[in-house]
Amino acid sequence: MSLRGLVAAAGVAVLMSMPAAALETLHSSCSITAGEKWGTLQLRVGDEDCQSGEHCGNNFSSDGLAGRFTGFTPADLSRDGAQVTAVMSAEAGTFTCAGTVHDGALEGKSTFTPDQKFVDRMRQLGFTGFNSEKLQAYTFFDIKSAWVESLKAAKVSGMTVDNIIALKIFRAEPAYVSQLTSMGYQTPDADKLIALKVQGVDMNEVKELRQMGYQPSLDELIQIRIFKVTPEFIRQMRDRGFKDLTIAKLVQIKIFKLDE
């Protein structure tokens, strides 16, 4: 190894051995209410320093949120006056909302305690720059280091501590990446993978498009979904006598509403 390489390696070793800065425990207001969909919950975490009339805090809702708490169930929201402590434990830390149920809502104070071991595991995977607020978000979305590692093993590049949250929200899984690569696509980077999932690019639809003679790129797959260029739409165009329309032309037809 060259002298420059030895110096760089030593620098990395020193950084890895340095003690991490202590992560602070977060304290805030919190409320848990029933979600819009039956059986779901909505969690709101506010700012204790928020002034009356200001928009403060963050809302978090999920179909699986109800099953994430211990010491609390959705049925508790009907027990007016009950003193309840709802605890959500995850690899990134532990969130607690303790308070009183009133008018179908648990209102109280929250505490989030980050887990340094999770930060250490993520550092070993190459991810740094965590603070307590980010770790609290990781806790709400139940982001696990093993899941992050599985995406790295699937060769997904460009992952950051920020877009990992989006990857989790839109359920980007290694199996989805495998489906893309098995069809001849290069492994998308993190941002492209998020875009594919946001637009709901479905492998069955991709196969149908290929059977119709198209070989769409990843960017074209995203465009197709944005402008609703479905296999059914293509068939309609062909029935009207347009036999050799490219994906670009199909998108233009949608943009300028030439099919109307």
N, C-alpha and C positions, 0 to 999 in steps of 0.2 A: 504494500500500500504506500502511496506517496505521502510526503510530509504533510501536504495540505489535507489529504484524506484522514491522516491520523489526528490532526488538529480538529477537524470537523467531527470525527467520531468521539473524541474526548469531550468536545463541547456538548454533544447530545447526551453523553453519559452523565455529565455534570448536571444538565437541566433535568434529566430524569430522576436524579438523586436528590434534587433540592426539595425541601419541604414545601407543600402547597400552602398558599395563604388560607387562613381560616375562613370558612364559609359562615355567613351570619344566619341566625334563625330569623324567619320572617313572622311578623305579627300584623294582623289586619282584621277587618270585619268580614263576616261571611253570612251567606244565606243559602238555604237549600229549599227549592220548591219543586212542585211537579212540572215535568216538561210538557211540551205541546203534544207529544205522542204518548199514548197510554203506556204506563209502566216505565217511563223515562224520568230522569231528574235533571234539573238545571241548578248548577252551582254558580254563585256569584261571590267573587272575592274582591273586596273594596280596599280603600285606602283610609286608614284611621285618621289621617290628616286632611281628608277630603272636606271641603267646605260645603255647607248646605247649598243646594241648587246646582252644584257642579256635576258634570258627568265623570264619575270616577269608577275605577274597578274594572274587572273583566268577567264576562259570562262564559261558562263552559257547560256544554250539554252533550250527552252521548247516550246511545242506546244501552251501552254497558255500564253506565255510571252507577246505577242502582246496586249492581253486584259488586262494586269496588269498595263499599264501605263496610266496616264492622261497627257494631254498637248502634246501628241505625238502619231502618228499613223504610220504604215509602209509606208503609202503614202508620209510621210514627207521625206523619204530617197531619193526621186526623186526631191526634191526642193533644188537644189544646192545653197549654200550660205545662206540658211535659218537659223535663230537663233532659237533654240528649247530648251525647258526645259522639259525633261521627268521625271515624278514623279511616283514612285511606293510606295504605302502605304500598310502596313501590320500591324498585331498586334505587331510584334516584333520591328518595327521601320519604318522609312521613308527614302527611297533612291532617290536621285535626280542626274540626269546626264544632265548637261547644256552645250551646245556648238553649233557648226556650222556644217551643213551638207555639206559634200564634197565628191564627187565620190561615192555616195551611202552609206555613213557612217556618223553617227552623232558622232563627236569627241569633247570631252570636259573634264570638271572637274566634279567629283562626290562628293557628300556629303551623309553620312549616319548618321542619328540621331536615336539612339536606344530609345526604350520605356521602362522606368523603371516599368510601371504598368504591362507589360507583364512578366518581370522578377519576380515581386512580385507574380503574379498569378502562375507562374511555381514553385516558391519556395513553395507555399502552396500545390502544387502537389508532392513535394519532390525532385525537380530538382534545383540544384544550380551549380555555377561555370561558369556562362555565362560571356563572354566578348563581346566587340562590334563586333569583327570579326565574332563570332559565331552567334550573333543576326542578322548580315547582311545576313549570309547564310540562317537563318530561314526566313528572309524577302523574299529572292529570291525564296524560295520554299513555301512561304505562309503557314508556319506552325502555326497552331492555338492552343491555350491552350485547347479549347474544344475538339479538335481532339485527343490530347494527353490524356486528361481525359477519352475519350471514349475507348482508348486502355487499359488504366488502369482498367476501369470498365469491360473490356472483360477479365481481369485477365492475361494480358501479363506482365510477369515479366522481369527483367533485362534491362529495358529501361534506357538509359543514355542520357545526353545532346548531345552526339555525334551520337549514333546509331538512335536516333529519326530522324535525317536527312535522313539516309538510309531507314528507315521505310517509310518516306514520298516519297522519290525518287522512291521506288519500289511499292508504292501504297498498303501498308499493311493496310487493313481496318478491323474494328471490324466484318463486315459481313463475311469476308474471314475466320477469326478466328472461327466464329459461324458455318460456313460450316464444318470446320475441327472437331470441338467438336461434332457436330450433327452426325458425322460418327464414333464417338467413340474414337477419338484421344484426348490425353491430350492437354491442351492449350500450344502451343509452347512458349518458351521464345523469347525475342526480336531477338536475333541472329539467332535462328532456323527459326523464321518467315521470317526474311530477306532472309535466304538461300532458303526457299521454294519459295518466290516471285522472287528471282533472277533467279532461274531455271525454273520459269514458271509452277510450279505444279498446274495442273488444276483439279478441282473437277470432271468434267465429265470423264476425263481419269481415275481418281482414282476409280470411280464407275464402269467403264468398266473393270478395272483390277480385281476388286472384283467379278464381274460377271464371270470372267474367273477362279475364284478359289483362287486368291491371297489375302493376307491380309498384304500389305506392311506397314512397320513402317514409321514414318516421315523421318528417315534417308534413308530408302530404296527408298522412293518417290524422294528424292533429287538425289540419285544415278541413279535411273531410268532415270531421265531427263538429267543428265550429260552425260550418256552413250547412250542415245537415245534408251532405251529399251521400245519401244512403243507396244501397243496392236497388231498392225499390224505385228511387228517383232516377237512377241510371236506366232501369228498364222502361220507365215512363218516357224518357228521352228517346230511347231506341224505338219504342213503339210509334213515336212521332216522326221517325225517319232519320234521327241523328245517330248514325251507327259508329262513328269513329271519334267520339269526343274524348279528349284527354282529360285527366283529372284537373289540370289548370283551367281548361275551358268549362268543365262542369262547375268548378268553383265560381268562375266569372258569371255563369248563368244564374247561379244562386245570389251572388252579390248584387247584380243589376236586375234581378227578378225578371229575366228574359223568358222564363217558363210560364209566366202569368198571362 
